[in-house]
Amino acid sequence: SEDLRHAAGRWKAYFLEPILVFLIFLDVIRTKKQIRMILGVLGLSAGLISLSAIIQYIFGINIPTDYDVPNLKRAVSFYGYPNAIGLYIAPVVVLFIGILIGKIQECKKTLFVGRQANYKLQIIDFLFPSLVVLLGIGGLVLAVSKGAWIGVLAGVFFMAMFTKWRWWVVGLTVLLIILLFIVPMTRDVVWPMVTFQATSGDVRLVLWEGTWNLIKANPIFGVGLAGFEAAYPDYKLNRHVEILVYPHNILLNFWVEIGLIGLIGFIWLLVLYFKEGVRQVINYQLSIISLALMGAMVCLIVHGLVDVPYFKNDLAILFWVLVGLMIVKSSKLPQPLRRGKKVKS
């Protein structure tokens, strides 16, 4: 990178610190109770962000001028821009939709199989995921993050493919798509969005084309961390005035920032993640947490095709927590030794 100071700061914030948290996570989080605690914290954080966005939108508190317009008012919660809400909340919402599916299945077993259960505890376990999902959907609606919604739908669709309702979901999805393009009111909204004819879509097409020109000139190493802003003007097209820090595409983001080897490493990590998730779902006859984790990652990746779901402090931590949960769920790690107790190798 030509800007060593900023590059070192981003390396520390987006790679060093999150991976250190990841390593500590693997060393500490082992039991089901600890996994439940981590999931609870993720749900609580997403719920608070969403609740803040809802209150902010209703009462008009501290909404930046750029997003407080009559025709398109958008909440930003604790952040400076609305898309940041969707980038964090969307994967967590999909994660808790998956957990909610698991809770519903547990309730069915106790009702129809005759298992004894603590119904008060089941109600509490059911209410928390429901509250997280409802608040999260509210936050996404008020942030008006289209990419986040597409990510959520993709994550839920992916999870549905592992259930007995898969063909119903496929049929309903096809029917919904047909109706969206037949009805004039929805077609006029959806068609410009999916064909990138709207301003935001056209800006991204131009941004990606300029980024590809940059990559062709620097295919192996990219331009380094914090190098995109300085290098991009030499390769950009003159159709829009884009003042953006990243290319807004997860593959281009990694390629530009940490080079081709970094991109390959990231893709390989995702391959291992989904390989382990599918193994757990098949071997454990639909492991709900593993399926929910895969759905959350699908949401993150699909949303990342039009946005920046990793290069931000909270998002980098969230990514490595998802990876950590998948590894812990794999049961391949040795259990931590009790203090002072010797164990034969």
C-alpha positions as CSV (number, residue, x, y, z in Angstrom):
1,S,0.0,0.0,0.0
2,E,1.1,3.5,-0.7
3,D,-0.5,4.7,2.5
4,L,1.3,2.6,5.1
5,R,-0.2,4.3,8.2
6,H,-3.8,3.8,7.1
7,A,-3.0,0.3,5.7
8,A,-1.6,-0.8,9.1
9,G,-4.7,0.6,10.8
10,R,-7.0,-1.4,8.6
11,W,-4.9,-4.5,8.9
12,K,-5.1,-4.2,12.7
13,A,-8.9,-3.5,12.7
14,Y,-10.1,-5.9,10.0
15,F,-7.6,-8.8,10.2
16,L,-5.3,-8.8,13.3
17,E,-7.9,-8.0,16.0
18,P,-10.8,-10.1,14.5
19,I,-8.5,-13.2,14.0
20,L,-7.2,-12.8,17.6
21,V,-10.8,-12.7,18.8
22,F,-11.4,-15.8,16.6
23,L,-8.5,-17.7,18.2
24,I,-9.7,-16.8,21.8
25,F,-13.2,-17.8,20.8
26,L,-12.0,-21.3,19.8
27,D,-10.0,-21.6,23.0
28,V,-12.9,-20.5,25.3
29,I,-16.2,-21.4,23.6
30,R,-16.8,-25.2,23.8
31,T,-20.1,-26.0,25.6
32,K,-23.7,-25.8,24.4
33,K,-24.3,-23.2,27.2
34,Q,-21.5,-21.0,25.9
35,I,-22.8,-21.3,22.3
36,R,-26.3,-20.2,23.5
37,M,-24.7,-17.3,25.3
38,I,-22.9,-16.2,22.1
39,L,-26.1,-16.5,20.1
40,G,-27.9,-14.6,22.7
41,V,-25.4,-11.7,22.5
42,L,-25.6,-11.6,18.7
43,G,-29.4,-11.5,19.0
44,L,-29.3,-8.8,21.7
45,S,-27.0,-6.6,19.7
46,A,-29.1,-6.8,16.6
47,G,-32.2,-6.2,18.6
48,L,-30.8,-3.1,20.2
49,I,-29.6,-1.7,16.9
50,S,-33.1,-2.4,15.4
51,L,-34.9,-0.9,18.3
52,S,-32.8,2.2,18.1
53,A,-33.5,2.5,14.4
54,I,-37.3,2.1,15.0
55,I,-37.3,4.8,17.8
56,Q,-35.1,7.1,15.7
57,Y,-37.4,6.8,12.7
58,I,-40.7,7.3,14.6
59,F,-39.5,10.4,16.5
60,G,-37.0,11.7,13.9
61,I,-34.1,11.7,16.3
62,N,-30.6,12.5,14.9
63,I,-31.3,11.3,11.3
64,P,-28.6,12.8,9.1
65,T,-29.9,15.4,6.6
66,D,-29.1,13.2,3.6
67,Y,-31.4,10.5,4.8
68,D,-34.2,12.7,6.3
69,V,-36.0,13.4,3.1
70,P,-39.8,13.3,2.6
71,N,-39.9,10.6,-0.1
72,L,-37.2,8.3,1.3
73,K,-36.6,8.7,5.0
74,R,-34.1,6.1,6.3
75,A,-33.0,5.2,9.8
76,V,-29.3,4.9,10.6
77,S,-29.5,3.8,14.3
78,F,-26.0,4.2,15.9
79,Y,-24.3,4.4,12.5
80,G,-23.6,7.2,10.1
81,Y,-25.4,5.6,7.2
82,P,-28.4,3.3,6.8
83,N,-26.7,0.4,4.9
84,A,-24.6,-0.3,8.0
85,I,-27.8,-1.5,9.8
86,G,-28.5,-4.0,7.1
87,L,-24.9,-5.2,6.8
88,Y,-24.8,-6.2,10.5
89,I,-28.5,-7.1,11.2
90,A,-29.3,-9.2,8.0
91,P,-27.0,-12.2,8.8
92,V,-28.2,-12.2,12.4
93,V,-31.8,-12.1,11.3
94,V,-31.3,-15.1,9.0
95,L,-29.4,-16.9,11.8
96,F,-32.3,-16.4,14.2
97,I,-34.9,-17.4,11.6
98,G,-33.0,-20.7,11.4
99,I,-33.0,-21.0,15.2
100,L,-36.7,-20.2,15.2
101,I,-37.3,-23.1,12.8
102,G,-35.5,-25.4,15.2
103,K,-37.5,-24.2,18.1
104,I,-40.8,-24.9,16.2
105,Q,-39.6,-28.4,15.5
106,E,-38.7,-28.9,19.1
107,C,-42.2,-27.8,20.1
108,K,-43.7,-30.3,17.6
109,K,-41.7,-33.1,19.1
110,T,-42.9,-32.4,22.6
111,L,-46.5,-32.1,21.5
112,F,-46.8,-35.1,19.2
113,V,-44.1,-37.5,20.4
114,G,-45.1,-37.1,24.0
115,R,-41.8,-36.0,25.4
116,Q,-41.8,-34.2,28.8
117,A,-40.5,-30.7,28.6
118,N,-40.3,-27.5,30.6
119,Y,-42.9,-25.5,28.7
120,K,-42.1,-22.2,30.4
121,L,-38.5,-22.6,29.3
122,Q,-39.6,-23.5,25.8
123,I,-41.8,-20.4,25.6
124,I,-38.9,-18.2,26.6
125,D,-36.6,-19.9,24.1
126,F,-39.2,-19.3,21.4
127,L,-40.0,-15.7,22.3
128,F,-36.4,-14.4,22.2
129,P,-35.6,-15.5,18.6
130,S,-39.1,-14.3,17.6
131,L,-38.4,-10.9,19.1
132,V,-34.9,-10.7,17.4
133,V,-36.4,-11.5,14.0
134,L,-39.3,-9.1,14.3
135,L,-37.1,-6.2,15.5
136,G,-34.5,-7.1,12.9
137,I,-37.1,-7.0,10.1
138,G,-38.4,-3.6,11.4
139,G,-34.8,-2.3,11.4
140,L,-34.2,-3.5,7.8
141,V,-37.5,-2.0,6.6
142,L,-36.7,1.4,8.1
143,A,-33.1,1.4,6.9
144,V,-34.5,0.7,3.3
145,S,-31.5,-1.6,2.5
146,K,-32.5,-3.5,-0.6
147,G,-29.2,-5.5,-0.7
148,A,-29.9,-6.7,2.9
149,W,-33.4,-7.8,1.9
150,I,-32.0,-9.8,-1.0
151,G,-29.5,-11.3,1.3
152,V,-32.1,-12.3,3.9
153,L,-34.3,-13.9,1.2
154,A,-31.3,-15.8,-0.2
155,G,-30.3,-17.1,3.2
156,V,-33.9,-18.2,4.1
157,F,-34.2,-19.9,0.6
158,F,-30.9,-21.7,1.1
159,M,-32.1,-23.1,4.5
160,A,-35.4,-24.1,3.1
161,M,-33.6,-26.3,0.5
162,F,-32.5,-28.6,3.4
163,T,-36.1,-29.1,4.7
164,K,-39.0,-31.3,3.6
165,W,-40.8,-28.1,2.3
166,R,-38.1,-27.4,-0.3
167,W,-40.2,-28.0,-3.4
168,W,-43.1,-25.9,-1.9
169,V,-40.6,-23.1,-1.4
170,V,-39.2,-23.4,-4.9
171,G,-42.7,-23.4,-6.3
172,L,-43.8,-20.4,-4.3
173,T,-40.6,-18.5,-5.2
174,V,-41.1,-19.1,-8.9
175,L,-44.8,-18.0,-8.6
176,L,-43.7,-14.9,-6.6
177,I,-41.1,-13.9,-9.2
178,I,-43.7,-14.3,-12.0
179,L,-46.2,-12.2,-10.2
180,L,-43.6,-9.5,-9.5
181,F,-42.9,-9.1,-13.2
182,I,-46.5,-9.5,-14.3
183,V,-48.1,-6.9,-12.0
184,P,-47.2,-3.4,-13.5
185,M,-46.9,-1.7,-10.1
186,T,-44.2,-4.2,-8.8
187,R,-42.6,-4.6,-12.2
188,D,-41.9,-0.9,-12.5
189,V,-40.0,-1.1,-9.2
190,V,-38.3,-4.5,-9.5
191,W,-37.2,-4.5,-13.1
192,P,-34.9,-1.4,-12.9
193,M,-33.4,-2.8,-9.7
194,V,-32.6,-6.3,-11.0
195,T,-31.3,-4.9,-14.3
196,F,-29.2,-2.2,-12.5
197,Q,-31.0,0.6,-14.4
198,A,-31.7,2.5,-11.3
199,T,-29.1,5.1,-10.2
200,S,-27.7,3.0,-7.3
201,G,-27.4,0.0,-9.6
202,D,-25.8,2.0,-12.5
203,V,-23.3,3.5,-10.0
204,R,-22.3,0.0,-9.0
205,L,-21.9,-1.2,-12.6
206,V,-19.6,1.7,-13.3
207,L,-17.7,1.2,-10.1
208,W,-17.2,-2.5,-10.8
209,E,-16.0,-1.7,-14.4
210,G,-13.5,0.8,-13.1
211,T,-12.4,-1.6,-10.4
212,W,-11.8,-4.3,-13.0
213,N,-9.6,-1.9,-15.0
214,L,-7.6,-1.4,-11.8
215,I,-7.3,-5.1,-11.1
216,K,-6.2,-5.8,-14.7
217,A,-3.3,-3.4,-14.0
218,N,-2.6,-4.9,-10.6
219,P,-3.8,-8.5,-10.9
220,I,-1.5,-10.3,-8.3
221,F,-1.1,-7.9,-5.4
222,G,-4.0,-5.5,-5.9
223,V,-3.3,-2.0,-4.6
224,G,-3.0,-2.9,-0.9
225,L,-5.0,-2.0,2.1
226,A,-6.3,1.6,2.0
227,G,-5.0,1.8,-1.6
228,F,-8.3,1.7,-3.5
229,E,-9.4,5.4,-2.9
230,A,-6.0,6.7,-4.2
231,A,-5.7,4.3,-7.1
232,Y,-9.3,4.2,-8.4
233,P,-9.6,7.7,-10.0
234,D,-7.0,6.7,-12.6
235,Y,-9.2,3.8,-13.8
236,K,-12.7,5.0,-13.2
237,L,-15.3,5.8,-15.8
238,N,-16.7,9.3,-16.0
239,R,-20.4,8.5,-15.9
240,H,-20.8,9.1,-12.1
241,V,-19.0,10.9,-9.3
242,E,-18.5,7.9,-7.0
243,I,-16.7,8.8,-3.7
244,L,-16.4,5.3,-2.3
245,V,-13.8,3.6,-0.1
246,Y,-14.4,0.1,-1.6
247,P,-15.7,-1.5,-4.8
248,H,-18.9,-2.7,-3.2
249,N,-18.5,-6.3,-4.2
250,I,-17.1,-8.9,-1.8
251,L,-14.8,-10.6,-4.3
252,L,-13.5,-7.3,-5.8
253,N,-13.0,-5.9,-2.3
254,F,-10.7,-8.8,-1.2
255,W,-8.9,-8.9,-4.6
256,V,-8.1,-5.1,-4.6
257,E,-7.2,-4.9,-0.9
258,I,-5.2,-8.1,-0.2
259,G,-4.4,-9.4,-3.7
260,L,-5.2,-12.6,-5.6
261,I,-3.8,-14.9,-2.9
262,G,-5.9,-13.2,-0.3
263,L,-9.0,-13.7,-2.4
264,I,-8.2,-17.3,-3.0
265,G,-7.7,-17.8,0.7
266,F,-11.1,-16.2,1.5
267,I,-12.9,-18.3,-1.1
268,W,-11.2,-21.5,0.3
269,L,-12.3,-20.5,3.8
270,L,-15.9,-20.3,2.6
271,V,-15.6,-23.7,0.9
272,L,-14.4,-25.3,4.1
273,Y,-17.2,-23.5,6.1
274,F,-20.0,-24.8,3.9
275,K,-18.4,-28.2,3.5
276,E,-18.4,-28.5,7.3
277,G,-21.9,-27.1,7.6
278,V,-23.3,-29.6,5.0
279,R,-21.5,-32.5,6.7
280,Q,-23.1,-31.6,10.1
281,V,-26.6,-31.1,8.6
282,I,-26.4,-34.5,6.8
283,N,-24.7,-36.5,9.7
284,Y,-26.9,-35.1,12.4
285,Q,-30.1,-35.2,10.4
286,L,-30.6,-31.5,10.0
287,S,-28.4,-29.7,12.6
288,I,-30.4,-26.5,13.0
289,I,-27.6,-24.3,14.3
290,S,-25.3,-25.5,11.5
291,L,-28.0,-24.8,8.9
292,A,-28.7,-21.4,10.4
293,L,-25.0,-20.5,10.3
294,M,-24.8,-21.5,6.6
295,G,-27.9,-19.4,6.0
296,A,-26.3,-16.4,7.7
297,M,-23.2,-16.8,5.6
298,V,-25.2,-17.0,2.4
299,C,-27.0,-13.8,3.4
300,L,-23.6,-12.1,4.0
301,I,-22.2,-13.3,0.7
302,V,-25.2,-12.4,-1.4
303,H,-25.5,-9.0,0.3
304,G,-21.8,-8.6,-0.3
305,L,-22.2,-8.8,-4.1
306,V,-23.5,-5.2,-4.0
307,D,-22.0,-3.9,-0.7
308,V,-19.1,-4.2,1.8
309,P,-19.9,-6.9,4.4
310,Y,-16.4,-7.5,5.8
311,F,-14.2,-4.4,5.8
312,K,-15.6,-2.7,8.9
313,N,-14.8,-3.3,12.5
314,D,-18.1,-4.9,13.7
315,L,-18.6,-6.8,10.4
316,A,-15.1,-8.4,10.5
317,I,-15.7,-9.6,14.1
318,L,-19.2,-10.9,13.1
319,F,-17.7,-12.9,10.2
320,W,-15.1,-14.6,12.4
321,V,-17.6,-15.3,15.1
322,L,-19.8,-17.1,12.5
323,V,-16.7,-19.1,11.4
324,G,-15.8,-19.8,15.0
325,L,-19.3,-21.1,15.8
326,M,-19.2,-23.5,12.8
327,I,-15.8,-24.9,14.0
328,V,-17.0,-25.3,17.6
329,K,-20.2,-27.0,16.3
330,S,-18.0,-29.4,14.4
331,S,-16.9,-31.1,17.7
332,K,-13.4,-31.5,16.2
333,L,-11.7,-29.4,18.9
334,P,-10.3,-31.1,22.0
335,Q,-12.1,-30.2,25.2
336,P,-10.2,-27.7,27.4
337,L,-8.3,-29.4,30.2
338,R,-9.4,-28.8,33.8
339,R,-6.9,-26.7,35.7
340,G,-4.3,-28.9,37.4
341,K,-5.6,-32.1,35.9
342,K,-3.2,-34.3,33.9
343,V,-4.6,-36.2,31.0
344,K,-2.8,-39.1,29.2
345,S,-2.1,-38.4,25.5
